[in-house]
Amino acid sequence: MKISSIEDYQRVYKQSVEQPEEFWANIAQNFQWRKKWDKVLEWNFTEPSIKWFQGAKLNITENCLDRHLEAWGDKPAIIWEPNDPQEHHRVLTYQQLYEKVCEFAHVLKNNGAKKGDRICIYMPMVPELEIAVLACARIGAIHSVVFGGFSAQSIADRIQDASCNIIITADGGYRGTKLVPLKNIIDDALVQCPTIKKVIVLTRTRTPVSMIKGRDVWWEDEVKKVETQGATDFPAEEMDAEDVLFILYTSGSTGKPKGVVHTCGGYMVYTGYTFTNAFQYEPGEVYFCTADIGWITGHSYIAYGPLTQGATTVLFEGIPTWPTPARLWDIVEKYHVNILYTAPTAIRSLMSFGDELLEGKDFSSLKKLGSVGEPINEEAWHWFDEKIGHKKCPIVDTWWQTETGGFMISPIAGITKTKPGYASLPLPGIQPVLVDENGNIIEGNSVSGNLCIRFPWPGMLRTTYGDHERCRTTYFSTYHDLYFTGDGCLRDEDGYYKITGRVDDVLNVSGHRIGTAEVENAINMHSDVVESAVVGFHHEIKGQGVYAYVVCPNQHGDPELTRKDIMMTVTRIIGAIARPDKIQFVSGLPKTRSGKIMRRILRKIAEGDAENLGDTSTLLDPSVVDEIKEGAL
Ligand code: WTA
């Protein structure tokens, strides 16, 4: 399953395009199936309908856990580093993780969960989060993990959209010096969620929380009950390859996040294959991904991908800047990390604290580095390469999306020659194409266009939960017979791909996807706001920042306070991650005669490029532009 040289890559890539079904069937042999497939692939991008490994039966947790027990039962699966370095770390071997997952699978069953149920998970980065995820998969329930930074309202929206019946959370979570009151936030959310019948609460911070009789139960009590019953094993539920494994919500161009749906068989094969190949994972290596399990990177490359490969992963509860901005380097040293996978925003932030923090740190264990989430600028790439990798660690700049399930365009560590800022070449099975505005495929090299994929791959999304039409219109209707990524891209003279950023109304703030329409909706909820328009602007650390133009005539005499009120409204409606960096009050927005907001102009002004606004003659009232230019922040 592992590519061994660049010639091997070229050979394998060619085969994957010429005989995709044979290719993927071969890869899938490396996994454990209860029953093999009748048909490798059936697809059309019109509906869309995508089915991989039809007829096959499996449970992904048998691939993540059971199959490793005999040879690797004593091998660490998870090394958990707590927020506070003074607190003891924990190691869970594959055997221990297996037992805990089985135990919690019983807890779920005892609390009424069954195959096909949707279970929401809102937890800090503790091993129990991964245990909860795997226990859902073991019983065939569909998990919907919500990142701990989202607000009660966002959780409620997601719970309602998927009609979840159980939620798994914790009393609180630690992030640096902050204590996040997770259960309180859940209580606020649940006021609007009648479908929730059970709340399972892990003790982490022992913050006072309200526990409602009949609905709320403690994780520890429930586990104890299972222990007294003496139940250790939990036979995994048999799943169809195309049964849903999980839903993960992500932002798009509309005001409402969509539930991206991934299925059991294809997702397992794809995350396992891409993990092993891009990182060239060798048994025994310690792998550290700094993402949160609440995002796709955590699903695919902290939990499922590495576990299917029997890898040892470091799970980190805290933040890179606490107690000092050398925290990640301390972790690398402490656990002799071999592979470090992080985000450009983290690299830029840590760079900004100066190189003194690196003095005396031992980076000698590092062999491979990875980057994900947004385009990495050359300066950050070189710093990562020189100061962290000491020029001996290949950097895999992995381009992919929540919707793709796993890496799409990425170097293969040590095999693909890297170029700073380039995601480089497509992985086997991935057929990227660039298209122009008219949907024509642009052939040849040294070109740029919108990035599409022309053939299915096992890890791709199958639908958006509860709204298949939305999946079709978002991804499959812009260009005929192509999956549209929403990203702009260039292909250089060597055929190398470089992602240039989103071409739709989605921002990428610190590697998090944020829909401008979603932020506008939240701002417009503020009682004094008439209208708003949100665009991105270049931000040194975050990559992009959120710039909001807000029409709000009634400011009660204090614009600063109104600004704070609006920030608070966004925090309440979406979460602190979507809070605008800048709010400019304006008397009106630049609109065309048909009432469309001219975002192009707003983007330019936000970028500080107000002199080159282009044609403004189609504006209803060109004078608002002068006012906006003058007031630009
Ligand atoms: C961006 C994260 C450049 C891109 C895995 C994509 C990247 C969006 C890269 C998906 C990269 C991700 N280089 N841009 N290596 N990786 N992106 O769904 O715009 O949170 O469409 O998935 O992040 O974000 P998502």
Residues whose N, C-alpha, C, O or C-beta is under 5 A from the ligand:
A	BS01	WTA	S371 V372 G373 E374 P375 I376 D397 T398 W399 W400 Q401 T402 T485 D487 I499 G501 R502 G511 R513
